Amino acid sequence: MNPSRQQYISKSTYLMGLQCQKLIWFRYNAKDQIPAPDESTQAIFDQGTEVGELARQLFPGGIVVAPGIINPDEVIAETQKAIQARRPLYEAAFVFHGGYARTDILVPVAGDAWDLIEVKSTTKLKEEVHLPDIAFQAFVLAGAGIKIRKCFLAHINNEFVRHGAIDPQKFFTLEDVTRQISGLSREVGEQLDALQRIIGAKAHPEIQIGPQCDDPYTCPLHERCWSFLPEASVFTLYRGGKRSFALFKQGIQHLKKIPADFTLTDNQSIQRAALLAGKPHIDRPALAAFLGQLEYPVSFLDFETIGTAIPLFDDSRPFQQIPFQFSLHILRSENAKPEHHSFLADGPADPRPEFMR
């Protein structure tokens, strides 16, 4: 069912619409056809929630607005009650011009104004992603009558090293983005109007696949929209990038159809030739040269790591890869049977000392 003109566009759906108009149409008109996040994506979302909750300690003594409540109108009503206390607000919500913004942190400052703090589990400002996000919030809050003094992005300090309990003051970097978003926020109203027209249309817009399908995030409709391509499409070209899209725009979809005079890298040329020949490419002299350098015993090591935004262990940094499992085969001589050794960390302790031992 098509939404009414008054249906809210949240921050996340606004950003969807900026990435792809087809995606936001599906979000409001055929939500059941958008695949749910996989476990990996959900883990990223959960990690972002943990970072957001830690950031609240930068501005303690605040109020969590309407915890557990999803209905926008209820959250807005609770926000209007909480705002009177002039304390830091977490997850406060506002609506204006059809846009619905729920802020990470809102901090009272002098002159009956507020500072807007957006929290991200990244180690730097990503202008193409973060600035439209904050500009949307600034537009909605200003329209709702909230006086904004400054806007900040709270992101992770990539030089932070854990020693004991996490110190939020050292873990986060506050970056003032007020100047950058001032111009962007003026464009939000027209963009919301355009998105409402798209949402209200009877059918989704026909959008050709392009770089926007994976920028800034891989679209949940990616598989649906790209399903018409052959298995060996030009987008399977090794590090194809712009070349793949250039070929596609020329009407070339299959690797076999790439013209002989089209400029390819050496590896891409090998890939195309192997497909045309119907057999794998084997550089026997190079293989022989490599194997000839090996001296026994030869070890074959496979290992797994975990890297979290908030470091789990002392002497580790945000997103540092911590090894917790390995599988090792050792071949003592050419004709020997491989010996197998393995390790899997157990329990909450730092796995690195035992891994190395």
GUGULUM-898678 format. One record per residue: residue number from 1; residue in three letters; x, y, z of N, C-alpha, C in turn. Coordinates in steps of 0.02 Angstrom, whole numbers, plus 50000, padded with zeros to 5 digits. Layout:
// GUGULUM-898678
    i   aa   n.c1   n.c2   n.c3  ca.c1  ca.c2  ca.c3   c.c1   c.c2   c.c3
  NUM  ALA      X      Y      Z      X      Y      Z      X      Y      Z
...
END
This chain:
// GUGULUM-898678
    i   aa   n.c1   n.c2   n.c3  ca.c1  ca.c2  ca.c3   c.c1   c.c2   c.c3
    1  MET  50043  49940  50000  50000  50000  50000  50044  50062  50000
    2  ASN  50030  50109  49955  50069  50169  49952  50059  50212  50014
    3  PRO  50112  50242  50041  50104  50283  50101  50072  50349  50085
    4  SER  50043  50380  50134  50015  50446  50125  50071  50497  50124
    5  ARG  50053  50558  50107  50101  50612  50103  50133  50624  50172
    6  GLN  50094  50608  50225  50117  50623  50292  50163  50569  50321
    7  GLN  50170  50513  50286  50212  50460  50315  50284  50484  50321
    8  TYR  50315  50469  50378  50381  50494  50391  50434  50458  50350
    9  ILE  50486  50496  50332  50546  50468  50303  50600  50473  50357
   10  SER  50623  50417  50381  50674  50417  50433  50743  50433  50404
   11  LYS  50791  50440  50449  50859  50455  50427  50886  50398  50383
   12  SER  50875  50336  50404  50902  50280  50366  50869  50274  50298
   13  THR  50803  50285  50294  50770  50280  50230  50787  50339  50185
   14  TYR  50799  50397  50215  50822  50454  50176  50888  50439  50142
   15  LEU  50933  50409  50179  50998  50391  50150  50990  50336  50098
   16  MET  50943  50290  50108  50927  50241  50056  50908  50277  49991
   17  GLY  50864  50326  49997  50840  50362  49939  50894  50400  49903
   18  LEU  50942  50427  49940  50999  50462  49908  51041  50413  49868
   19  GLN  51046  50351  49893  51086  50301  49858  51049  50274  49797
   20  CYS  50985  50257  49806  50947  50229  49750  50872  50241  49760
   21  GLN  50840  50273  49712  50769  50288  49717  50727  50224  49714
   22  LYS  50751  50174  49678  50715  50110  49674  50712  50077  49743
   23  LEU  50767  50082  49780  50771  50050  49845  50720  50081  49893
   24  ILE  50715  50147  49894  50668  50178  49942  50596  50163  49921
   25  TRP  50582  50156  49856  50514  50137  49836  50497  50068  49864
   26  PHE  50543  50021  49859  50532  49954  49886  50524  49956  49961
   27  ARG  50563  49999  49994  50560  50004  50067  50491  50021  50092
   28  TYR  50454  50062  50054  50388  50083  50077  50331  50045  50043
   29  ASN  50343  50017  49984  50289  49986  49947  50294  49910  49941
   30  ALA  50353  49882  49951  50362  49810  49945  50417  49787  49992
   31  LYS  50410  49807  50055  50463  49794  50104  50478  49720  50112
   32  ASP  50427  49678  50102  50437  49606  50110  50483  49577  50057
   33  GLN  50496  49614  50004  50540  49589  49951  50612  49611  49962
   34  ILE  50626  49648  50015  50694  49667  50032  50722  49614  50080
   35  PRO  50776  49580  50062  50803  49528  50105  50824  49555  50173
   36  ALA  50814  49515  50225  50837  49535  50292  50913  49535  50294
   37  PRO  50944  49575  50337  51017  49576  50342  51044  49507  50360
   38  ASP  51100  49488  50329  51131  49424  50347  51166  49432  50414
   39  GLU  51193  49377  50439  51223  49378  50506  51282  49426  50510
   40  SER  51320  49430  50457  51378  49474  50456  51357  49547  50460
   41  THR  51307  49565  50421  51281  49634  50421  51250  49651  50488
   42  GLN  51212  49603  50516  51180  49614  50580  51232  49625  50635
   43  ALA  51288  49588  50631  51341  49596  50680  51370  49667  50677
   44  ILE  51375  49695  50617  51399  49763  50609  51350  49812  50642
   45  PHE  51285  49800  50631  51234  49843  50662  51239  49839  50738
   46  ASP  51246  49779  50764  51250  49769  50837  51312  49804  50865
   47  GLN  51367  49801  50828  51428  49834  50851  51419  49909  50853
   48  GLY  51383  49936  50803  51369  50007  50803  51328  50028  50863
   49  THR  51280  49985  50883  51240  49999  50942  51283  50002  51005
   50  GLU  51331  49956  51011  51375  49955  51069  51418  50019  51072
   51  VAL  51443  50040  51014  51483  50101  51012  51441  50161  51031
   52  GLY  51379  50163  51007  51333  50218  51023  51319  50223  51097
   53  GLU  51310  50166  51129  51297  50166  51201  51359  50188  51240
   54  LEU  51418  50169  51217  51479  50191  51250  51488  50267  51244
   55  ALA  51468  50295  51187  51477  50367  51176  51435  50408  51224
   56  ARG  51382  50380  51250  51340  50418  51298  51379  50437  51360
   57  GLN  51431  50398  51375  51472  50414  51433  51513  50478  51424
   58  LEU  51518  50502  51362  51550  50567  51350  51509  50623  51380
   59  PHE  51444  50613  51383  51398  50664  51409  51352  50629  51459
   60  PRO  51378  50615  51519  51341  50575  51568  51282  50614  51598
   61  GLY  51241  50577  51634  51185  50608  51669  51126  50623  51625
   62  GLY  51124  50591  51567  51071  50606  51520  51010  50561  51527
   63  ILE  50963  50571  51480  50900  50535  51480  50895  50494  51416
   64  VAL  50884  50429  51423  50868  50387  51365  50794  50396  51350
   65  VAL  50780  50424  51292  50711  50441  51274  50674  50380  51247
   66  ALA  50619  50364  51278  50573  50312  51254  50609  50247  51236
   67  PRO  50647  50218  51282  50682  50155  51266  50633  50100  51249
   68  GLY  50648  50064  51195  50606  50008  51175  50544  50027  51136
   69  ILE  50530  50091  51130  50470  50114  51093  50489  50127  51020
   70  ILE  50450  50100  50974  50465  50108  50903  50419  50160  50870
   71  ASN  50357  50164  50893  50309  50209  50862  50335  50281  50863
   72  PRO  50345  50312  50805  50374  50380  50802  50336  50432  50842
   73  ASP  50269  50430  50839  50230  50481  50874  50239  50477  50949
   74  GLU  50244  50416  50975  50255  50407  51046  50324  50432  51067
   75  VAL  50374  50418  51025  50442  50440  51041  50447  50516  51039
   76  ILE  50413  50546  50991  50413  50620  50986  50381  50650  51048
   77  ALA  50326  50621  51070  50292  50647  51130  50336  50640  51191
   78  GLU  50371  50584  51198  50417  50575  51255  50475  50623  51251
   79  THR  50497  50639  51191  50552  50686  51182  50532  50755  51207
   80  GLN  50471  50777  51191  50449  50842  51212  50446  50848  51289
   81  LYS  50432  50793  51322  50433  50793  51395  50505  50798  51421
   82  ALA  50549  50756  51391  50618  50751  51416  50658  50815  51403
   83  ILE  50641  50850  51349  50682  50908  51329  50677  50965  51380
   84  GLN  50624  50964  51419  50614  51017  51469  50666  51013  51525
   85  ALA  50696  50954  51534  50743  50945  51589  50811  50976  51574
   86  ARG  50824  50993  51510  50889  51023  51490  50947  50979  51513
   87  ARG  50942  50915  51501  50996  50868  51513  51014  50834  51447
   88  PRO  51073  50803  51442  51088  50766  51380  51033  50716  51364
   89  LEU  51014  50713  51301  50962  50667  51279  50992  50615  51232
   90  TYR  50974  50553  51242  50996  50499  51199  50935  50472  51162
   91  GLU  50939  50469  51096  50885  50444  51054  50823  50488  51055
   92  ALA  50832  50553  51061  50776  50600  51056  50752  50601  50984
   93  ALA  50687  50615  50974  50658  50612  50907  50620  50675  50890
   94  PHE  50624  50694  50826  50592  50755  50802  50566  50742  50731
   95  VAL  50515  50780  50712  50487  50773  50645  50476  50842  50615
   96  PHE  50490  50847  50549  50479  50910  50513  50480  50894  50438
   97  HIS  50433  50923  50402  50432  50916  50328  50430  50843  50306
   98  GLY  50400  50801  50347  50396  50730  50330  50458  50690  50349
   99  GLY  50509  50724  50375  50570  50689  50396  50568  50674  50470
  100  TYR  50590  50614  50488  50590  50592  50557  50662  50576  50578
  101  ALA  50687  50614  50626  50757  50607  50647  50760  50587  50720
  102  ARG  50795  50532  50734  50807  50511  50802  50882  50518  50814
  103  THR  50901  50565  50857  50971  50583  50865  51007  50538  50914
  104  ASP  51072  50527  50901  51111  50487  50948  51118  50523  51016
  105  ILE  51144  50585  51014  51153  50624  51075  51137  50697  51061
  106  LEU  51101  50727  51106  51085  50798  51102  51105  50829  51169
  107  VAL  51150  50879  51166  51179  50906  51227  51159  50979  51237
  108  PRO  51130  50997  51294  51110  51067  51306  51172  51111  51315
  109  VAL  51171  51171  51284  51225  51220  51291  51193  51288  51305
  110  ALA  51235  51338  51313  51211  51405  51332  51163  51433  51279
  111  GLY  51124  51481  51301  51079  51515  51255  51020  51473  51233
  112  ASP  51000  51425  51274  50943  51382  51259  50954  51342  51194
  113  ALA  51018  51330  51178  51035  51293  51117  51058  51222  51135
  114  TRP  51072  51185  51082  51093  51115  51090  51150  51099  51041
  115  ASP  51193  51052  51061  51242  51024  51015  51218  50955  50993
  116  LEU  51223  50943  50928  51202  50879  50899  51263  50834  50891
  117  ILE  51261  50774  50919  51318  50727  50915  51295  50664  50879
  118  GLU  51324  50650  50822  51311  50588  50785  51369  50541  50798
  119  VAL  51354  50479  50817  51406  50431  50835  51413  50379  50780
  120  LYS  51475  50367  50759  51488  50317  50707  51545  50271  50730
  121  SER  51538  50207  50713  51590  50158  50731  51643  50153  50676
  122  THR  51665  50211  50652  51719  50215  50603  51777  50253  50636
  123  THR  51835  50251  50604  51893  50284  50632  51907  50352  50600
  124  LYS  51862  50373  50555  51871  50440  50525  51805  50464  50496
  125  LEU  51803  50527  50479  51745  50556  50446  51742  50532  50374
  126  LYS  51686  50504  50354  51674  50486  50284  51623  50535  50256
  127  GLU  51647  50585  50222  51605  50642  50204  51544  50621  50164
  128  GLU  51552  50576  50115  51496  50558  50071  51441  50521  50108
  129  VAL  51457  50492  50165  51408  50454  50204  51384  50494  50265
  130  HIS  51430  50519  50303  51413  50549  50368  51383  50619  50362
  131  LEU  51406  50659  50315  51381  50728  50311  51307  50731  50291
  132  PRO  51284  50694  50240  51212  50694  50226  51170  50669  50284
  133  ASP  51196  50622  50322  51163  50595  50381  51151  50650  50432
  134  ILE  51204  50687  50448  51199  50740  50499  51159  50799  50472
  135  ALA  51166  50814  50408  51129  50870  50378  51054  50857  50382
  136  PHE  51033  50795  50371  50962  50777  50377  50937  50791  50447
  137  GLN  50976  50770  50497  50956  50781  50566  50952  50856  50582
  138  ALA  51002  50893  50560  51003  50965  50574  50943  51000  50543
  139  PHE  50924  50979  50483  50866  51008  50449  50802  50995  50488
  140  VAL  50793  50933  50508  50732  50914  50544  50729  50949  50612
  141  LEU  50784  50948  50648  50784  50979  50715  50772  51054  50711
  142  ALA  50804  51088  50663  50794  51160  50655  50721  51175  50639
  143  GLY  50692  51135  50594  50622  51144  50576  50575  51130  50634
  144  ALA  50595  51086  50679  50554  51070  50737  50563  51120  50794
  145  GLY  50603  51171  50782  50610  51224  50832  50669  51215  50880
  146  ILE  50715  51169  50864  50773  51158  50907  50831  51202  50882
  147  LYS  50857  51243  50927  50913  51286  50909  50978  51247  50914
  148  ILE  51010  51236  50857  51072  51198  50855  51132  51245  50854
  149  ARG  51176  51238  50903  51237  51278  50904  51290  51248  50859
  150  LYS  51306  51184  50871  51357  51151  50831  51337  51078  50819
  151  CYS  51367  51050  50766  51357  50979  50750  51424  50944  50752
  152  PHE  51425  50886  50783  51487  50848  50790  51478  50776  50766
  153  LEU  51532  50748  50741  51536  50677  50729  51582  50647  50782
  154  ALA  51556  50599  50820  51598  50562  50867  51619  50497  50835
  155  HIS  51683  50492  50816  51707  50430  50786  51764  50402  50828
  156  ILE  51785  50342  50812  51834  50307  50852  51904  50334  50838
  157  ASN  51943  50342  50891  52013  50362  50885  52054  50301  50866
  158  ASN  52082  50301  50806  52117  50241  50782  52185  50231  50816
  159  GLU  52206  50278  50858  52268  50270  50894  52256  50246  50966
  160  PHE  52194  50235  50983  52177  50212  51050  52203  50141  51062
  161  VAL  52233  50130  51120  52255  50064  51141  52225  50050  51209
  162  ARG  52193  49994  51215  52158  49978  51277  52207  49959  51332
  163  HIS  52196  49989  51391  52231  49969  51453  52179  49972  51509
  164  GLY  52150  49916  51524  52097  49915  51575  52031  49937  51546
  165  ALA  51990  49968  51588  51924  49991  51566  51930  50043  51511
  166  ILE  51882  50042  51465  51882  50090  51409  51867  50160  51435
  167  ASP  51911  50207  51418  51901  50278  51434  51869  50311  51374
  168  PRO  51804  50329  51377  51771  50358  51318  51805  50422  51293
  169  GLN  51834  50461  51339  51867  50523  51318  51927  50510  51273
  170  LYS  51960  50454  51283  52017  50436  51241  51996  50394  51181
  171  PHE  51941  50357  51190  51919  50311  51137  51889  50349  51078
  172  PHE  51854  50404  51092  51819  50441  51039  51856  50505  51020
  173  THR  51847  50525  50958  51868  50590  50933  51806  50629  50913
  174  LEU  51798  50689  50939  51742  50732  50921  51764  50779  50865
  175  GLU  51732  50775  50809  51750  50816  50751  51693  50865  50736
  176  ASP  51708  50929  50736  51659  50981  50723  51644  50983  50647
  177  VAL  51583  50969  50628  51564  50968  50557  51511  51021  50541
  178  THR  51503  51070  50586  51451  51120  50578  51455  51155  50511
  179  ARG  51514  51176  50492  51523  51213  50429  51506  51170  50369
  180  GLN  51528  51107  50370  51516  51063  50311  51443  51049  50299
  181  ILE  51404  51044  50353  51335  51023  50343  51288  51083  50333
  182  SER  51312  51143  50343  51267  51201  50338  51236  51208  50269
  183  GLY  51276  51197  50218  51250  51201  50150  51207  51141  50132
  184  LEU  51229  51082  50154  51192  51021  50138  51122  51020  50168
  185  SER  51115  51047  50227  51050  51045  50261  50997  51085  50223
  186  ARG  51019  51136  50185  50971  51176  50146  50942  51138  50088
  187  GLU  50974  51083  50068  50950  51043  50012  50902  50988  50033
  188  VAL  50897  50976  50098  50860  50918  50122  50786  50923  50107
  189  GLY  50756  50982  50113  50685  50990  50101  50664  50968  50031
  190  GLU  50701  50992  49981  50685  50973  49911  50696  50898  49900
  191  GLN  50747  50871  49933  50760  50799  49925  50704  50758  49956
  192  LEU  50679  50780  50014  50623  50746  50045  50561  50748  50001
  193  ASP  50548  50806  49970  50491  50811  49925  50497  50762  49867
  194  ALA  50557  50758  49838  50569  50713  49782  50560  50640  49802
  195  LEU  50584  50623  49862  50578  50554  49885  50505  50536  49900
  196  GLN  50466  50584  49925  50396  50571  49938  50359  50557  49872
  197  ARG  50378  50592  49819  50346  50580  49754  50362  50509  49729
  198  ILE  50424  50489  49740  50445  50421  49719  50408  50369  49759
  199  ILE  50404  50378  49825  50369  50331  49868  50295  50325  49848
  200  GLY  50265  50379  49828  50194  50380  49811  50178  50355  49741
  201  ALA  50229  50341  49701  50217  50318  49633  50189  50247  49633
  202  LYS  50152  50230  49580  50120  50164  49575  50171  50109  49562
  203  ALA  50226  50126  49530  50277  50076  49514  50346  50105  49530
  204  HIS  50393  50060  49541  50461  50084  49558  50494  50113  49496
  205  PRO  50539  50161  49505  50576  50189  49448  50624  50138  49420
  206  GLU  50634  50141  49354  50682  50096  49322  50751  50127  49328
  207  ILE  50792  50097  49369  50860  50121  49381  50909  50071  49354
  208  GLN  50952  50092  49309  51003  50047  49282  51056  50033  49335
  209  ILE  51081  49971  49335  51134  49954  49383  51194  49999  49370
  210  GLY  51231  50013  49424  51289  50058  49418  51329  50057  49482
  211  PRO  51380  50099  49486  51422  50102  49547  51382  50115  49610
  212  GLN  51324  50148  49603  51284  50164  49663  51258  50101  49697
  213  CYS  51259  50044  49663  51233  49982  49692  51278  49957  49750
  214  ASP  51339  49981  49751  51386  49961  49805  51417  50021  49840
  215  ASP  51390  50081  49828  51421  50141  49856  51366  50186  49884
  216  PRO  51366  50201  49949  51420  50185  49997  51414  50115  50028
  217  TYR  51356  50082  50017  51347  50015  50044  51318  49971  49989
  218  THR  51329  49906  49995  51298  49860  49949  51223  49858  49961
  219  CYS  51184  49872  49910  51112  49878  49915  51081  49809  49927
  220  PRO  51031  49804  49971  50998  49740  49983  50961  49713  49922
  221  LEU  50948  49755  49872  50917  49733  49809  50968  49714  49757
  222  HIS  51031  49712  49775  51085  49699  49727  51073  49635  49687
  223  GLU  51061  49581  49723  51052  49517  49689  50992  49519  49641
  224  ARG  50939  49550  49662  50879  49556  49621  50893  49595  49557
  225  CYS  50925  49652  49565  50935  49697  49508  50989  49671  49460
  226  TRP  51035  49631  49484  51091  49607  49443  51078  49537  49416
  227  SER  51020  49508  49429  51008  49438  49413  51005  49424  49337
  228  PHE  50996  49476  49297  50991  49466  49224  51059  49452  49192
  229  LEU  51113  49465  49228  51179  49458  49199  51199  49385  49191
  230  PRO  51239  49367  49140  51264  49298  49134  51313  49282  49190
  231  GLU  51325  49217  49201  51370  49197  49255  51440  49226  49246
  232  ALA  51465  49223  49185  51532  49250  49171  51523  49320  49141
  233  SER  51495  49365  49181  51482  49433  49157  51546  49475  49160
  234  VAL  51542  49534  49129  51600  49579  49130  51615  49603  49201
  235  PHE  51567  49594  49247  51580  49615  49316  51618  49563  49356
  236  THR  51632  49505  49326  51677  49456  49357  51749  49467  49333
  237  LEU  51760  49517  49291  51827  49533  49268  51872  49550  49327
  238  TYR  51931  49521  49329  51977  49530  49385  51993  49604  49394
  239  ARG  51974  49631  49452  51984  49702  49467  51958  49745  49409
  240  GLY  51897  49729  49388  51869  49763  49329  51853  49836  49341
  241  GLY  51822  49851  49398  51808  49921  49415  51774  49958  49358
  242  LYS  51803  50015  49340  51774  50058  49288  51772  50024  49220
  243  ARG  51820  49979  49207  51820  49943  49143  51756  49902  49134
  244  SER  51735  49869  49188  51675  49828  49184  51614  49871  49167
  245  PHE  51607  49928  49200  51550  49972  49186  51556  50002  49116
  246  ALA  51616  50017  49093  51626  50043  49026  51602  49992  48974
  247  LEU  51619  49929  48985  51597  49876  48939  51521  49868  48941
  248  PHE  51494  49870  49002  51421  49863  49009  51384  49918  48973
  249  LYS  51409  49980  48978  51377  50036  48944  51380  50030  48869
  250  GLN  51428  49991  48844  51434  49978  48772  51389  49921  48750
  251  GLY  51350  49893  48798  51306  49838  48782  51338  49770  48786
  252  ILE  51397  49766  48815  51434  49702  48821  51424  49675  48892
  253  GLN  51394  49616  48897  51380  49587  48962  51424  49527  48978
  254  HIS  51443  49488  48928  51480  49426  48938  51554  49436  48925
  255  LEU  51595  49403  48966  51668  49408  48957  51689  49388  48887
  256  LYS  51656  49338  48859  51674  49313  48793  51664  49366  48738
  257  LYS  51621  49414  48753  51603  49464  48702  51649  49526  48704
  258  ILE  51697  49526  48749  51743  49583  48753  51783  49587  48688
  259  PRO  51782  49643  48653  51820  49648  48590  51894  49637  48600
  260  ALA  51926  49608  48551  51997  49593  48555  52039  49656  48562
  261  ASP  52014  49712  48537  52053  49774  48540  52039  49816  48603
  262  PHE  51996  49789  48648  51981  49825  48710  52040  49817  48759
  263  THR  52063  49871  48787  52122  49870  48830  52107  49834  48896
  264  LEU  52145  49781  48909  52140  49744  48971  52208  49737  49003
  265  THR  52210  49726  49069  52273  49712  49102  52295  49641  49084
  266  ASP  52356  49623  49102  52382  49556  49086  52337  49502  49117
  267  ASN  52321  49510  49180  52279  49459  49214  52209  49456  49184
  268  GLN  52182  49513  49164  52116  49513  49133  52118  49479  49065
  269  SER  52171  49490  49028  52179  49457  48963  52183  49381  48971
  270  ILE  52220  49359  49023  52225  49287  49037  52156  49259  49054
  271  GLN  52119  49295  49094  52052  49273  49114  52007  49265  49052
  272  ARG  52008  49313  49009  51966  49310  48949  51988  49253  48904
  273  ALA  52054  49245  48895  52080  49191  48851  52062  49122  48879
  274  ALA  52067  49114  48946  52050  49049  48976  51977  49032  48966
  275  LEU  51934  49083  48971  51863  49071  48960  51849  49052  48888
  276  LEU  51881  49086  48841  51871  49070  48771  51897  49000  48754
  277  ALA  51953  48981  48785  51983  48916  48772  51946  48859  48808
  278  GLY  51909  48877  48860  51872  48827  48897  51916  48785  48943
  279  LYS  51975  48809  48961  52018  48771  49006  52060  48820  49047
  280  PRO  52083  48799  49106  52119  48845  49150  52187  48865  49121
  281  HIS  52209  48923  49140  52276  48947  49121  52326  48922  49173
  282  ILE  52378  48888  49150  52430  48862  49195  52498  48885  49170
  283  ASP  52532  48924  49211  52600  48946  49194  52649  48896  49225
  284  ARG  52663  48842  49188  52703  48788  49215  52774  48809  49234
  285  PRO  52809  48849  49194  52876  48871  49215  52876  48910  49281
  286  ALA  52826  48953  49290  52822  48992  49352  52808  48947  49411
  287  LEU  52764  48897  49402  52750  48850  49456  52812  48810  49474
  288  ALA  52847  48787  49423  52907  48748  49436  52960  48788  49472
  289  ALA  52967  48852  49453  53016  48895  49485  52999  48906  49558
  290  PHE  52935  48916  49572  52914  48926  49642  52925  48863  49683
  291  LEU  52901  48807  49658  52908  48744  49695  52981  48725  49706
  292  GLY  53023  48745  49658  53094  48729  49663  53129  48766  49720
  293  GLN  53098  48820  49746  53128  48858  49800  53112  48829  49869
  294  LEU  53064  48783  49872  53041  48758  49937  53092  48711  49968
  295  GLU  53101  48719  50033  53144  48674  50070  53104  48643  50128
  296  TYR  53112  48577  50136  53076  48543  50189  53109  48554  50257
  297  PRO  53070  48557  50310  52997  48547  50312  52958  48608  50286
  298  VAL  52901  48594  50257  52856  48645  50229  52793  48648  50273
  299  SER  52774  48709  50292  52715  48717  50335  52659  48753  50297
  300  PHE  52597  48730  50309  52538  48759  50278  52493  48784  50335
  301  LEU  52486  48849  50340  52451  48879  50397  52388  48916  50373
  302  ASP  52333  48901  50406  52271  48938  50396  52248  48962  50464
  303  PHE  52228  49026  50469  52207  49051  50534  52149  49099  50527
  304  GLU  52114  49110  50581  52056  49155  50582  52067  49208  50636
  305  THR  52038  49268  50623  52045  49324  50669  51977  49357  50682
  306  ILE  51975  49396  50734  51917  49438  50748  51942  49509  50762
  307  GLY  51906  49559  50735  51925  49628  50747  51864  49670  50764
  308  THR  51857  49691  50825  51798  49728  50847  51813  49802  50854
  309  ALA  51761  49842  50849  51768  49915  50856  51794  49933  50925
  310  ILE  51762  49904  50976  51785  49914  51045  51832  49857  51062
  311  PRO  51896  49872  51074  51945  49818  51087  51923  49775  51146
  312  LEU  51929  49709  51137  51909  49663  51190  51964  49652  51242
  313  PHE  52028  49662  51221  52083  49643  51264  52133  49701  51272
  314  ASP  52169  49701  51328  52222  49750  51338  52275  49745  51283
  315  ASP  52307  49801  51270  52360  49805  51219  52333  49788  51150
  316  SER  52272  49808  51136  52244  49800  51069  52207  49864  51051
  317  ARG  52202  49876  50986  52172  49937  50959  52104  49922  50928
  318  PRO  52065  49974  50913  52001  49963  50877  52014  49928  50810
  319  PHE  51974  49878  50797  51976  49840  50734  52041  49801  50723
  320  GLN  52085  49798  50773  52145  49758  50766  52125  49685  50759
  321  GLN  52156  49650  50712  52139  49580  50701  52174  49536  50753
  322  ILE  52134  49502  50792  52158  49459  50847  52150  49386  50825
  323  PRO  52205  49348  50817  52199  49278  50796  52173  49235  50853
  324  PHE  52125  49191  50836  52096  49149  50889  52093  49075  50868
  325  GLN  52110  49059  50806  52106  48990  50782  52158  48979  50727
  326  PHE  52188  48919  50726  52229  48902  50669  52226  48827  50654
  327  SER  52242  48811  50592  52251  48742  50570  52318  48740  50534
  328  LEU  52363  48697  50557  52431  48695  50531  52448  48623  50509
  329  HIS  52469  48617  50446  52496  48553  50421  52570  48561  50407
  330  ILE  52609  48513  50429  52682  48514  50419  52702  48453  50379
  331  LEU  52737  48465  50324  52764  48411  50282  52839  48408  50293
  332  ARG  52862  48355  50327  52933  48350  50345  52977  48334  50285
  333  SER  52952  48296  50239  52990  48278  50179  52941  48266  50122
  334  GLU  52967  48258  50062  52925  48253  50003  52875  48196  50007
  335  ASN  52895  48140  50034  52852  48081  50035  52819  48068  50104
  336  ALA  52830  48113  50151  52802  48103  50217  52728  48120  50218
  337  LYS  52693  48092  50268  52624  48110  50279  52621  48176  50318
  338  PRO  52576  48220  50300  52573  48285  50336  52551  48276  50409
  339  GLU  52585  48313  50453  52565  48315  50523  52515  48373  50532
  340  HIS  52464  48360  50572  52414  48413  50582  52414  48437  50654
  341  HIS  52413  48502  50663  52408  48535  50728  52353  48588  50723
  342  SER  52317  48599  50777  52263  48649  50775  52254  48682  50842
  343  PHE  52221  48739  50841  52207  48777  50903  52142  48814  50894
  344  LEU  52100  48814  50945  52040  48855  50947  52033  48883  51017
  345  ALA  52033  48950  51021  52028  48983  51086  51963  48966  51121
  346  ASP  51967  48959  51186  51908  48943  51226  51905  48991  51286
  347  GLY  51846  49021  51297  51839  49066  51353  51851  49139  51334
  348  PRO  51843  49185  51381  51845  49256  51366  51915  49288  51368
  349  ALA  51966  49249  51385  52033  49278  51392  52064  49295  51324
  350  ASP  52113  49339  51324  52150  49357  51264  52181  49293  51235
  351  PRO  52164  49275  51172  52189  49212  51145  52260  49215  51118
  352  ARG  52289  49274  51113  52354  49280  51079  52411  49244  51114
  353  PRO  52419  49249  51180  52475  49213  51211  52472  49138  51199
  354  GLU  52412  49109  51209  52406  49036  51199  52412  49018  51126
  355  PHE  52386  49060  51082  52392  49050  51009  52466  49044  50991
  356  MET  52507  49091  51015  52578  49091  50998  52615  49033  51031
  357  ARG  52595  49016  51093  52629  48961  51127  52618  48895  51090
END
